[in-house]
Amino acid sequence: MSDEQGNESSGFKRGVGNWLGTAEVYFGNGRFAGNGVDRRTVQPDGENRVRIDLSFTGPLTLSGHYVIETRGHERFYRGPVNVGSAETLDEGLVDANNYWSAWGLSQRFFLYVTKDQQQQFSLSLLTRGEQLMYTIIGEYQRIETTDGNLPTRIPETLALPGIPPDRANDPTNGRGEILLHRTGTWSGEIITLDGSLKQTGKIAYSQKVSRSDNTSLKMAFDGNGFNIAPHSITINTNQWQAWTPSGDVVGSYNLVGGRAMSGQFHHLNKDLRIWRREVVRSDGTRKVILHNVYRGGQRIGVQYGILHFEPS
């Protein structure tokens, strides 16, 4: 599901207006369920409050509204259709935990708004209890309209051939490759935050992927805001999940349509755990990353940004 954007300095001005979202919806086991269309209007509703009127149509359906209040970095979803809380980690970046009562599903969610404020990317993990029921990958555009009607056309990059049952057993969802595992390099500038969500720097960051077959690959990482030296890991994969053997850096993640992932990695020499969530744009050209960094159960920082892909 999409969301609007605001922070302490700019209020809710960034998100006021009309947004059209297109989504790929997956079952908890990673199988494709179908595409969705997410339409919403965001408007002020008093001081430090906005009202969101929404309609989501697809494998899951929902219409209604909810109100969000903000206090500094904190955001509170007051219902009726969506309740919970979130943090504005930085300008353009929201990390939320909330609940959709119409579905009976809890949500772990992040939303990234591009600097030009015209696009949003999101990853929604919908659970019942601790069981993952659905994952939704969202791409959203700001829509200018004079008659109040929002278009429903989805981008051609989401209009893949076949029907959902045809693609349900295809881990690439019709694209023919796991976009996250393509041979090449993801690189870009990322922003780092400390445990109080204060910016600590902007650094060059890269992830280089090499592989010899579809079941094993190597990833080499360079650049990190938490004194983690450049390192490489071996990844085993069945195209639906990925995991490491033993080593200094270990962990696993689930894959969604080959273009999104969520998982935990333990940097044993630094006593750090990193929750990595990453979403590739539907055309495969770039991806948004959000990494929450923990020592024990305490978050000590965040790093995030957009990486661009260069094949090799």
ROFIRO-201659 format. One record per residue (C-alpha): x, y, z; residue number from 1. Coordinates in Angstrom, 1 decimal. Layout:
% ROFIRO-201659
+--------+--------+--------+-----+
:     px :     py :     pz : num :
+--------+--------+--------+-----+
:      X :      Y :      Z : NUM :
...
+--------+--------+--------+-----+
This chain:
% ROFIRO-201659
+--------+--------+--------+-----+
:     px :     py :     pz : num :
+--------+--------+--------+-----+
:    0.0 :    0.0 :    0.0 :   1 :
:    1.2 :    3.5 :   -0.7 :   2 :
:    1.4 :    6.5 :    1.7 :   3 :
:    1.9 :   10.2 :    1.6 :   4 :
:    5.0 :   12.0 :    2.8 :   5 :
:    5.8 :   14.7 :    5.3 :   6 :
:    8.3 :   15.6 :    8.0 :   7 :
:    8.8 :   18.1 :   10.8 :   8 :
:   10.2 :   20.9 :    8.7 :   9 :
:    7.9 :   20.6 :    5.7 :  10 :
:    4.7 :   19.3 :    7.3 :  11 :
:    2.6 :   17.3 :    4.8 :  12 :
:    3.2 :   19.6 :    1.8 :  13 :
:    5.2 :   17.0 :   -0.1 :  14 :
:    2.3 :   14.5 :   -0.2 :  15 :
:   -0.7 :   16.7 :   -0.7 :  16 :
:   -2.4 :   15.9 :   -4.0 :  17 :
:   -3.4 :   12.9 :   -6.0 :  18 :
:   -1.3 :    9.7 :   -6.4 :  19 :
:   -1.7 :    6.7 :   -8.6 :  20 :
:    0.0 :    3.5 :   -7.6 :  21 :
:    0.6 :    0.3 :   -9.5 :  22 :
:    1.5 :   -2.8 :   -7.5 :  23 :
:    2.6 :   -6.3 :   -7.9 :  24 :
:    0.9 :   -8.5 :   -5.2 :  25 :
:    2.5 :  -11.8 :   -4.1 :  26 :
:    1.4 :  -14.5 :   -1.7 :  27 :
:    3.5 :  -15.1 :    1.4 :  28 :
:    5.3 :  -18.0 :   -0.3 :  29 :
:    6.5 :  -15.6 :   -3.1 :  30 :
:    4.0 :  -16.7 :   -5.7 :  31 :
:    2.5 :  -14.0 :   -7.9 :  32 :
:   -1.1 :  -13.2 :   -7.0 :  33 :
:   -1.8 :  -10.4 :   -9.5 :  34 :
:   -1.4 :   -6.7 :  -10.2 :  35 :
:   -3.2 :   -4.0 :   -8.2 :  36 :
:   -4.1 :   -0.3 :   -8.8 :  37 :
:   -3.9 :    2.1 :   -5.8 :  38 :
:   -5.5 :    5.5 :   -6.1 :  39 :
:   -5.6 :    8.0 :   -3.3 :  40 :
:   -6.0 :   11.7 :   -2.6 :  41 :
:   -4.1 :   13.4 :    0.3 :  42 :
:   -5.4 :   16.7 :    1.7 :  43 :
:   -4.8 :   18.7 :    4.9 :  44 :
:   -7.1 :   17.9 :    7.9 :  45 :
:   -6.0 :   20.5 :   10.5 :  46 :
:   -2.6 :   21.3 :   12.0 :  47 :
:   -0.1 :   18.4 :   11.5 :  48 :
:   -2.8 :   16.2 :   10.1 :  49 :
:   -3.7 :   14.8 :    6.7 :  50 :
:   -6.6 :   12.8 :    5.5 :  51 :
:   -6.0 :   10.0 :    2.9 :  52 :
:   -8.9 :    8.8 :    0.8 :  53 :
:   -7.9 :    5.6 :   -1.0 :  54 :
:   -9.0 :    2.8 :   -3.2 :  55 :
:   -7.0 :   -0.3 :   -3.8 :  56 :
:   -8.2 :   -2.8 :   -6.5 :  57 :
:   -6.6 :   -6.1 :   -7.2 :  58 :
:   -6.0 :   -9.5 :   -5.5 :  59 :
:   -6.8 :   -7.5 :   -2.3 :  60 :
:   -9.5 :   -4.8 :   -2.4 :  61 :
:  -10.1 :   -1.8 :   -0.1 :  62 :
:  -11.7 :    1.6 :   -0.1 :  63 :
:  -12.0 :    4.2 :    2.7 :  64 :
:  -10.0 :    6.8 :    4.5 :  65 :
:   -7.6 :    7.3 :    7.4 :  66 :
:   -5.9 :   10.3 :    9.1 :  67 :
:   -2.3 :   10.7 :   10.0 :  68 :
:   -0.9 :   13.0 :   12.7 :  69 :
:    2.8 :   13.9 :   12.9 :  70 :
:    5.0 :   14.8 :   15.9 :  71 :
:    8.6 :   15.4 :   14.9 :  72 :
:    9.8 :   12.1 :   13.4 :  73 :
:    6.8 :   10.2 :   14.7 :  74 :
:    3.6 :    9.6 :   12.7 :  75 :
:    0.4 :    8.1 :   14.0 :  76 :
:   -2.2 :    6.4 :   11.9 :  77 :
:   -5.6 :    7.2 :   13.5 :  78 :
:   -7.9 :    5.2 :   11.3 :  79 :
:  -10.5 :    4.2 :   10.6 :  80 :
:   -9.2 :    1.8 :    7.9 :  81 :
:   -5.5 :    2.0 :    8.8 :  82 :
:   -4.1 :    2.3 :   12.4 :  83 :
:   -0.6 :    2.2 :   13.8 :  84 :
:    2.6 :    4.3 :   13.9 :  85 :
:    5.6 :    5.1 :   11.8 :  86 :
:    8.9 :    7.0 :   11.7 :  87 :
:    9.9 :    9.6 :    9.2 :  88 :
:   13.5 :    8.3 :    9.0 :  89 :
:   14.6 :   11.2 :    6.8 :  90 :
:   13.2 :   13.5 :    4.2 :  91 :
:   11.3 :   11.3 :    1.7 :  92 :
:   11.6 :    8.1 :    3.8 :  93 :
:    8.9 :    6.5 :    6.0 :  94 :
:    9.2 :    3.2 :    8.0 :  95 :
:    5.8 :    2.0 :    9.4 :  96 :
:    4.2 :   -0.7 :   11.5 :  97 :
:    0.4 :   -0.6 :   11.1 :  98 :
:   -2.8 :   -2.6 :   10.8 :  99 :
:   -5.5 :   -3.0 :    8.1 : 100 :
:   -8.6 :   -4.1 :   10.0 : 101 :
:  -10.6 :   -4.9 :    6.8 : 102 :
:   -8.0 :   -7.6 :    5.9 : 103 :
:   -7.0 :   -8.5 :    9.5 : 104 :
:   -3.4 :   -8.0 :    8.5 : 105 :
:   -0.5 :   -6.3 :   10.2 : 106 :
:    1.9 :   -4.4 :    8.0 : 107 :
:    5.7 :   -3.7 :    8.0 : 108 :
:    6.1 :   -1.1 :    5.4 : 109 :
:    8.6 :    1.4 :    3.9 : 110 :
:    8.0 :    4.2 :    1.4 : 111 :
:   10.6 :    6.2 :   -0.5 : 112 :
:    9.8 :    9.4 :   -2.3 : 113 :
:   12.2 :   10.5 :   -5.0 : 114 :
:   13.9 :   13.9 :   -4.8 : 115 :
:   11.7 :   15.4 :   -7.6 : 116 :
:    8.7 :   14.4 :   -5.5 : 117 :
:    7.0 :   12.8 :   -8.5 : 118 :
:    7.6 :    9.1 :   -7.7 : 119 :
:    7.2 :    6.8 :   -4.8 : 120 :
:    8.5 :    3.2 :   -4.3 : 121 :
:    7.3 :    0.9 :   -1.5 : 122 :
:    7.6 :   -2.5 :    0.0 : 123 :
:    4.8 :   -3.9 :    2.2 : 124 :
:    5.0 :   -7.1 :    4.2 : 125 :
:    1.6 :   -8.1 :    5.3 : 126 :
:    1.3 :  -10.7 :    8.1 : 127 :
:   -1.3 :  -12.4 :   10.2 : 128 :
:    0.6 :  -12.9 :   13.5 : 129 :
:    4.1 :  -13.7 :   12.4 : 130 :
:    3.0 :  -15.5 :    9.2 : 131 :
:    3.7 :  -13.7 :    6.0 : 132 :
:    0.5 :  -13.6 :    4.0 : 133 :
:    1.2 :  -11.1 :    1.2 : 134 :
:    4.0 :   -8.9 :   -0.1 : 135 :
:    3.2 :   -5.8 :   -2.2 : 136 :
:    5.7 :   -4.0 :   -4.3 : 137 :
:    4.5 :   -0.5 :   -5.2 : 138 :
:    5.4 :    2.2 :   -7.7 : 139 :
:    3.5 :    5.4 :   -7.6 : 140 :
:    3.2 :    8.6 :   -9.6 : 141 :
:    2.0 :   12.1 :   -8.7 : 142 :
:   -1.1 :   12.8 :  -10.8 : 143 :
:   -2.3 :   16.3 :  -11.8 : 144 :
:   -6.0 :   16.3 :  -12.5 : 145 :
:   -8.6 :   19.0 :  -13.1 : 146 :
:  -11.7 :   16.9 :  -12.9 : 147 :
:  -10.8 :   14.8 :   -9.8 : 148 :
:  -10.7 :   11.6 :  -11.8 : 149 :
:   -7.5 :    9.5 :  -11.7 : 150 :
:   -6.3 :    7.3 :  -14.6 : 151 :
:   -6.1 :    3.6 :  -14.1 : 152 :
:   -3.5 :    2.6 :  -16.8 : 153 :
:   -0.5 :    0.7 :  -15.4 : 154 :
:    3.0 :    1.1 :  -16.9 : 155 :
:    4.0 :   -1.3 :  -19.7 : 156 :
:    6.8 :   -2.6 :  -17.5 : 157 :
:    4.1 :   -4.1 :  -15.2 : 158 :
:    2.0 :   -5.4 :  -18.1 : 159 :
:    3.8 :   -8.7 :  -18.4 : 160 :
:    2.4 :  -11.5 :  -20.6 : 161 :
:    0.1 :  -14.3 :  -19.3 : 162 :
:   -2.3 :  -14.5 :  -16.4 : 163 :
:   -1.4 :  -14.8 :  -12.7 : 164 :
:   -1.6 :  -18.6 :  -12.6 : 165 :
:    0.8 :  -18.7 :  -15.6 : 166 :
:    3.4 :  -16.7 :  -13.6 : 167 :
:    2.7 :  -18.1 :  -10.1 : 168 :
:    5.4 :  -20.7 :  -10.5 : 169 :
:    7.9 :  -18.4 :  -12.1 : 170 :
:   10.2 :  -16.7 :   -9.6 : 171 :
:   11.0 :  -14.0 :  -12.1 : 172 :
:    7.3 :  -13.1 :  -12.6 : 173 :
:    7.7 :  -13.3 :  -16.4 : 174 :
:   10.8 :  -11.1 :  -16.7 : 175 :
:   13.1 :  -14.1 :  -17.3 : 176 :
:   15.7 :  -13.2 :  -14.7 : 177 :
:   16.1 :  -12.4 :  -11.0 : 178 :
:   16.7 :   -8.7 :  -11.3 : 179 :
:   18.5 :   -8.6 :   -7.9 : 180 :
:   20.9 :  -11.4 :   -9.0 : 181 :
:   21.9 :  -10.1 :  -12.4 : 182 :
:   25.6 :  -10.1 :  -13.1 : 183 :
:   26.7 :   -6.5 :  -12.7 : 184 :
:   27.1 :   -3.7 :  -10.2 : 185 :
:   24.6 :   -1.7 :   -8.3 : 186 :
:   26.1 :    1.6 :   -7.2 : 187 :
:   25.2 :    5.1 :   -6.0 : 188 :
:   25.4 :    7.5 :   -3.1 : 189 :
:   23.7 :    6.5 :    0.1 : 190 :
:   22.8 :    8.5 :    3.2 : 191 :
:   23.6 :    7.4 :    6.7 : 192 :
:   21.8 :    8.2 :    9.9 : 193 :
:   22.7 :    7.6 :   13.5 : 194 :
:   20.4 :    6.1 :   16.2 : 195 :
:   18.7 :    9.4 :   16.7 : 196 :
:   18.0 :    9.7 :   13.0 : 197 :
:   20.5 :   12.5 :   12.4 : 198 :
:   22.4 :   12.5 :    9.1 : 199 :
:   26.0 :   11.4 :    9.6 : 200 :
:   27.1 :   11.4 :    6.0 : 201 :
:   26.7 :   10.6 :    2.3 : 202 :
:   29.0 :    7.9 :    1.0 : 203 :
:   29.6 :    6.0 :   -2.2 : 204 :
:   28.2 :    2.5 :   -2.0 : 205 :
:   28.2 :   -0.5 :   -4.3 : 206 :
:   27.1 :   -4.1 :   -4.6 : 207 :
:   28.8 :   -6.2 :   -7.2 : 208 :
:   27.1 :   -9.5 :   -8.2 : 209 :
:   28.9 :  -12.4 :  -10.0 : 210 :
:   27.7 :  -15.9 :  -10.6 : 211 :
:   28.4 :  -19.1 :  -12.5 : 212 :
:   25.0 :  -20.7 :  -12.3 : 213 :
:   21.5 :  -20.1 :  -11.0 : 214 :
:   22.0 :  -21.6 :   -7.6 : 215 :
:   25.1 :  -19.8 :   -6.3 : 216 :
:   26.5 :  -16.3 :   -6.6 : 217 :
:   28.9 :  -13.9 :   -5.0 : 218 :
:   28.2 :  -10.4 :   -3.8 : 219 :
:   31.0 :   -7.9 :   -3.0 : 220 :
:   30.1 :   -4.8 :   -1.0 : 221 :
:   32.1 :   -1.6 :   -0.9 : 222 :
:   31.2 :    1.5 :    1.2 : 223 :
:   29.2 :    1.5 :    4.5 : 224 :
:   28.6 :    4.0 :    7.2 : 225 :
:   29.1 :    1.7 :   10.1 : 226 :
:   32.8 :    0.9 :    9.9 : 227 :
:   32.2 :   -2.4 :    8.1 : 228 :
:   35.1 :   -3.1 :    5.9 : 229 :
:   34.5 :   -4.0 :    2.2 : 230 :
:   33.5 :   -7.7 :    2.2 : 231 :
:   32.1 :  -10.4 :    0.0 : 232 :
:   29.7 :  -13.2 :    0.6 : 233 :
:   28.6 :  -16.4 :   -1.1 : 234 :
:   24.8 :  -16.7 :   -1.6 : 235 :
:   23.0 :  -20.0 :   -2.3 : 236 :
:   19.6 :  -19.6 :   -3.8 : 237 :
:   16.6 :  -21.5 :   -5.1 : 238 :
:   15.2 :  -18.3 :   -6.8 : 239 :
:   12.6 :  -17.9 :   -4.0 : 240 :
:   14.9 :  -17.5 :   -1.1 : 241 :
:   18.7 :  -16.9 :   -0.6 : 242 :
:   21.1 :  -17.8 :    2.2 : 243 :
:   24.7 :  -17.9 :    3.1 : 244 :
:   26.9 :  -20.7 :    4.3 : 245 :
:   28.9 :  -20.1 :    7.6 : 246 :
:   31.3 :  -17.2 :    7.6 : 247 :
:   32.0 :  -13.8 :    9.1 : 248 :
:   28.9 :  -12.4 :    7.5 : 249 :
:   25.9 :  -14.6 :    7.5 : 250 :
:   22.1 :  -14.3 :    6.8 : 251 :
:   19.2 :  -15.0 :    4.5 : 252 :
:   16.4 :  -13.2 :    2.7 : 253 :
:   13.3 :  -14.0 :    0.7 : 254 :
:   12.9 :  -12.9 :   -2.9 : 255 :
:    9.7 :  -11.5 :   -4.4 : 256 :
:    9.3 :  -11.6 :   -8.1 : 257 :
:   13.1 :  -11.4 :   -8.4 : 258 :
:   12.8 :   -7.6 :   -7.8 : 259 :
:   12.4 :   -7.2 :   -4.0 : 260 :
:   14.0 :   -8.7 :   -1.0 : 261 :
:   13.8 :   -8.6 :    2.8 : 262 :
:   16.2 :  -10.3 :    5.2 : 263 :
:   18.7 :  -10.2 :    8.1 : 264 :
:   22.5 :  -10.3 :    7.9 : 265 :
:   24.8 :  -10.7 :   10.9 : 266 :
:   28.3 :   -9.1 :   10.8 : 267 :
:   29.8 :  -11.2 :   13.4 : 268 :
:   33.1 :   -9.3 :   13.7 : 269 :
:   31.3 :   -6.1 :   14.4 : 270 :
:   28.4 :   -7.6 :   16.5 : 271 :
:   26.0 :   -5.9 :   14.1 : 272 :
:   22.7 :   -7.1 :   12.5 : 273 :
:   21.4 :   -5.4 :    9.4 : 274 :
:   17.8 :   -5.7 :    8.3 : 275 :
:   18.1 :   -5.2 :    4.5 : 276 :
:   15.0 :   -4.3 :    2.4 : 277 :
:   15.5 :   -3.5 :   -1.3 : 278 :
:   13.1 :   -2.9 :   -4.2 : 279 :
:   14.1 :   -2.8 :   -7.9 : 280 :
:   12.1 :   -0.5 :  -10.2 : 281 :
:   10.0 :   -2.5 :  -12.6 : 282 :
:   12.2 :   -1.6 :  -15.6 : 283 :
:   15.2 :   -2.9 :  -13.7 : 284 :
:   17.3 :    0.2 :  -14.0 : 285 :
:   17.6 :    1.2 :  -10.3 : 286 :
:   16.7 :    0.1 :   -6.9 : 287 :
:   15.8 :    1.6 :   -3.5 : 288 :
:   17.6 :    0.2 :   -0.4 : 289 :
:   16.8 :    0.6 :    3.2 : 290 :
:   19.1 :   -1.0 :    5.8 : 291 :
:   18.3 :   -0.7 :    9.5 : 292 :
:   21.4 :   -1.5 :   11.6 : 293 :
:   21.1 :   -3.0 :   15.1 : 294 :
:   23.4 :   -4.0 :   17.9 : 295 :
:   21.4 :   -6.5 :   19.9 : 296 :
:   17.8 :   -5.2 :   19.9 : 297 :
:   18.8 :   -1.5 :   19.7 : 298 :
:   18.9 :    0.3 :   16.3 : 299 :
:   22.1 :    2.2 :   16.0 : 300 :
:   21.6 :    3.6 :   12.6 : 301 :
:   20.1 :    3.5 :    9.1 : 302 :
:   21.5 :    3.7 :    5.6 : 303 :
:   19.4 :    4.2 :    2.5 : 304 :
:   19.4 :    5.5 :   -1.1 : 305 :
:   19.0 :    4.7 :   -4.8 : 306 :
:   21.4 :    2.5 :   -6.6 : 307 :
:   21.8 :    2.3 :  -10.4 : 308 :
:   22.6 :   -0.9 :  -12.3 : 309 :
:   25.4 :   -1.5 :  -14.7 : 310 :
:   25.6 :   -5.0 :  -16.3 : 311 :
:   29.0 :   -6.7 :  -16.7 : 312 :
+--------+--------+--------+-----+
